[in-house]
Amino acid sequence: MKKSLVVLFSTVLVLGGVLAGCGSQKTASKKATHTAALVTDGGGIDDKSFNQSAWEGLEKWGASHDLKKGVNGYNYAQSSSDADFFPNINKLIKAKYQTIFAIGYKLDNAVSQSAKNNPNVNFAIIDSNVKNRKNVASVNFKTEQSSFLAGVAAAKTTKANKVGFVGGIDSAVVKTFEAGFKQGVKAVNPAITVDVKYAGSFTKADVGQSLATAMYNNGADVIYHAAGGTGAGVFTAAKNISKGGQKVWVIGVDQDQKADGKYDGGNVTLASAVKQVGTAVEDLANQAKNDKFPGGKTVTYDLKDKGVALVNDNASPETWQAVKEYQQKIESGTIKVAAE
């Protein structure tokens, strides 16, 4: 009898250990980490534009889940040219990242092909639409809406009745910024002239400076840029001219660029048309972690859900009041802003 009790007790202990092991496996499964990484376009993660915003969003997501930068957490691959897109994506796939963000429309072909070859990897592309791929989420922003508000701010601020727009690459994505800006300007005053120039690059600050200097010298006193790193040159031009006593302004893009407009005598940043790429990255990384990744769908952020916005840096109270009034009209649907 005594021996039977010992055997029975031992059996209970063994079964208990097995069940406990199963329970811990389930717990471990629930707590399994999700890894994510991004591939930049030509701009770096410090471009003061949407690559930087995307990286900051991924860093925030990683920190919220106690993840470290590296193969078991989150990371990025820097592209110096378009030729780097495929190799960078493949590098991240080989490193077993489960969700890969492609920052910019120029990566759409690389994403489409990589998604086809790797159906178990999640891909999210910013500012593009990749069709017929169930593992690709296309993320877009109603930048025409925030650009419309930038146009309102420019029109209410200009003393010369002449403003400018400097774009990076002449593409459908950047044309949306231009279209919204023009509509906002004309809504306030149809007589205002809008000078438009494209740099042909998102990474050439010297070209941005040259274009902006010419615009200011030709009479424009407010320039809105949608040019990524090229836009740094627009700020340089504005600061140089302002130091000489002529007051001119820049409207920044993608992030709040107030700091970029600072110089010893003041600040040239009127406002910034921000695009919450970082928020989108964080949102989609969380959805992927929770097995709710919106693969095969297009996700759009707008003014109403705060995916885009115009941030006031140095606009006058009168100007900002006009911006808020137009924003309400856009959000209510009274004004519909065309994307082209």
Residue pairs with C-beta under 8 A, 6 or more apart in sequence:
33 65
33 67
33 72
33 73
34 65
34 98
34 99
34 285
34 288
34 289
35 67
35 71
35 72
35 73
35 74
35 96
35 97
35 98
35 99
36 58
36 61
36 62
36 74
36 97
36 98
36 99
36 100
36 101
36 285
36 288
37 58
37 74
37 75
37 76
37 77
37 92
37 95
37 97
37 99
37 100
37 101
38 54
38 55
38 58
38 76
38 77
38 100
38 101
38 102
38 103
38 281
39 76
39 77
39 79
39 85
39 88
39 89
39 92
39 100
39 101
39 102
39 103
39 107
40 47
40 51
40 54
40 55
40 76
40 77
40 78
40 79
40 103
40 104
41 51
41 79
41 103
41 104
41 106
41 107
41 202
42 79
42 80
42 81
42 82
42 106
42 201
42 202
42 203
42 228
43 49
43 50
43 51
43 52
43 202
43 203
43 228
43 229
44 51
44 52
44 78
44 229
45 51
45 52
45 54
45 55
45 76
45 78
46 52
47 228
47 229
48 229
48 232
48 254
48 255
48 257
48 260
49 202
49 228
49 229
49 231
49 253
49 254
49 255
50 103
50 104
50 126
50 127
50 228
50 254
50 255
50 275
50 277
51 103
51 104
51 228
52 255
53 254
53 255
53 275
53 276
53 277
53 278
54 101
54 103
54 126
54 277
54 278
54 281
55 76
55 278
56 278
57 277
57 278
57 279
57 280
57 281
57 282
58 74
58 76
58 101
58 278
58 281
58 282
58 285
59 69
59 74
60 278
60 282
61 67
61 74
61 281
61 282
61 285
61 286
62 68
62 69
62 73
62 74
64 282
65 289
67 73
67 74
69 75
71 95
71 96
71 97
75 92
75 95
75 97
77 84
77 88
77 89
77 91
77 92
78 84
78 88
79 85
79 88
82 106
85 102
85 106
85 107
85 109
85 110
86 110
86 113
86 114
89 100
89 102
89 107
89 110
89 111
89 114
90 114
92 100
93 100
93 114
93 118
93 121
97 121
98 121
98 122
98 288
99 121
99 122
99 123
99 124
99 284
99 285
99 288
99 293
100 114
100 121
100 122
100 123
100 124
101 123
101 124
101 125
101 126
101 281
101 284
101 285
102 108
102 110
102 111
102 123
102 124
102 125
102 126
102 128
103 126
103 277
104 125
104 126
104 127
104 128
105 125
105 126
105 127
105 128
105 171
105 172
105 173
107 125
107 128
108 125
108 128
108 129
108 130
111 123
111 125
111 128
111 130
111 133
111 136
112 130
112 133
112 136
114 121
114 123
115 121
115 123
115 130
115 133
115 135
115 136
116 133
118 135
119 134
119 135
120 135
121 135
122 135
122 137
122 288
122 293
122 295
123 130
123 133
123 135
123 136
123 137
124 136
124 137
124 138
124 139
124 281
124 284
125 136
125 137
125 138
125 139
126 139
126 140
126 277
126 280
127 139
127 140
127 141
127 173
128 138
128 140
128 173
129 138
129 140
129 298
130 136
130 138
133 295
133 296
134 295
134 296
135 293
135 295
135 296
136 295
136 296
137 284
137 293
137 294
137 295
137 296
137 297
137 298
137 299
138 297
138 298
138 299
139 280
139 284
139 298
139 299
139 300
139 301
140 298
140 299
140 300
140 301
141 275
141 276
141 277
141 280
141 300
141 301
141 302
141 307
141 308
142 300
142 301
142 302
142 303
142 307
142 308
142 337
142 339
143 173
143 176
143 177
143 180
143 226
143 273
143 275
143 308
144 176
144 177
144 179
144 180
144 183
144 337
144 338
144 339
145 180
145 302
145 303
145 308
145 330
145 337
146 180
146 273
146 274
146 275
146 303
146 308
146 309
146 310
147 176
147 177
147 178
147 179
147 180
147 181
147 184
147 224
147 226
147 273
148 180
148 181
148 183
148 184
148 187
148 326
148 330
148 335
148 337
149 184
149 273
149 303
149 310
149 323
149 326
149 327
149 330
150 180
150 181
150 184
150 224
150 251
150 271
150 273
150 310
151 180
151 181
151 182
151 183
151 184
151 185
151 186
151 187
151 188
151 224
152 184
152 185
152 187
152 188
152 319
152 322
152 323
152 326
153 184
153 222
153 251
153 270
153 271
153 310
153 315
153 319
153 320
153 322
153 323
154 163
154 181
154 184
154 185
154 222
154 224
154 249
154 251
154 270
155 163
155 184
155 185
155 186
155 187
155 188
155 189
155 192
156 188
156 315
156 316
156 318
156 319
156 322
156 323
157 221
157 222
157 249
157 270
157 315
157 316
157 319
158 192
158 220
158 221
158 222
159 221
160 219
160 220
160 221
161 189
161 191
161 192
161 193
162 192
162 193
162 195
162 218
162 219
162 220
162 221
163 185
163 192
163 193
163 194
163 195
163 220
163 221
163 222
163 223
163 224
164 194
164 195
164 196
164 197
164 212
164 215
164 216
164 220
164 222
164 223
164 224
165 177
165 178
165 181
165 182
165 194
165 195
165 196
165 197
165 223
165 224
165 225
165 226
166 197
166 198
166 199
166 208
166 211
166 212
166 215
166 223
166 224
166 225
166 226
166 227
166 230
166 231
166 234
167 174
167 175
167 177
167 178
167 196
167 197
167 198
167 199
167 225
167 226
167 227
168 174
168 198
168 199
168 200
168 201
168 202
168 226
168 227
168 228
168 230
168 231
169 198
169 199
169 200
169 201
169 202
170 198
170 200
172 340
174 198
174 226
174 227
175 340
176 339
176 340
177 224
177 226
177 253
177 273
178 196
178 226
179 338
179 339
179 340
180 337
180 339
181 194
181 224
182 194
183 337
183 338
184 326
185 192
185 194
186 192
187 326
187 335
188 322
195 215
195 218
195 220
197 211
197 214
197 215
199 207
199 208
199 211
199 227
199 230
200 207
201 207
201 230
202 227
202 228
202 229
202 230
203 228
203 229
203 230
204 229
204 230
204 233
205 229
205 230
205 231
205 232
205 233
205 236
206 233
207 230
207 233
208 225
208 227
208 230
208 231
208 232
208 233
208 234
208 236
208 237
209 233
209 234
209 236
209 237
210 233
210 237
211 233
211 234
212 223
212 225
212 233
212 234
212 236
212 237
212 238
212 250
213 237
213 240
213 241
215 223
216 223
216 237
216 238
216 241
216 246
216 248
220 248
221 247
221 248
221 249
222 248
222 249
222 250
222 251
222 270
223 234
223 238
223 248
223 249
223 250
223 251
224 250
224 251
224 253
224 273
225 231
225 234
225 250
225 251
225 252
225 253
226 253
226 273
227 234
227 253
228 254
231 252
231 253
231 257
232 260
234 250
235 250
235 252
235 257
235 260
235 261
235 268
235 269
238 248
238 249
238 250
238 261
238 268
239 261
239 263
239 268
241 248
242 248
242 263
242 265
242 266
242 268
243 263
243 264
243 265
248 268
249 268
249 269
249 270
249 314
250 257
250 260
250 261
250 268
250 269
250 270
251 269
251 270
251 271
251 272
251 273
252 258
252 260
252 261
252 269
252 271
252 272
252 273
252 313
253 272
253 273
253 274
253 275
254 273
254 274
254 275
254 277
255 272
255 274
256 272
256 274
256 311
256 313
257 269
257 272
257 313
258 267
258 269
258 272
258 311
258 313
258 314
260 269
261 267
261 268
261 269
261 313
261 314
262 269
267 313
267 314
269 313
269 314
270 313
270 314
270 315
271 310
271 311
271 312
271 313
271 314
271 315
271 323
272 310
272 311
272 313
273 308
273 309
273 310
273 311
274 308
274 309
274 310
274 311
275 301
275 307
275 308
276 301
276 306
276 307
276 308
276 309
279 301
279 307
280 299
280 301
280 307
284 293
284 294
284 299
287 293
287 294
300 307
301 307
301 308
302 308
303 309
303 327
303 330
303 331
304 331
310 323
310 327
312 320
312 323
315 323
326 335
329 335
330 336
330 337
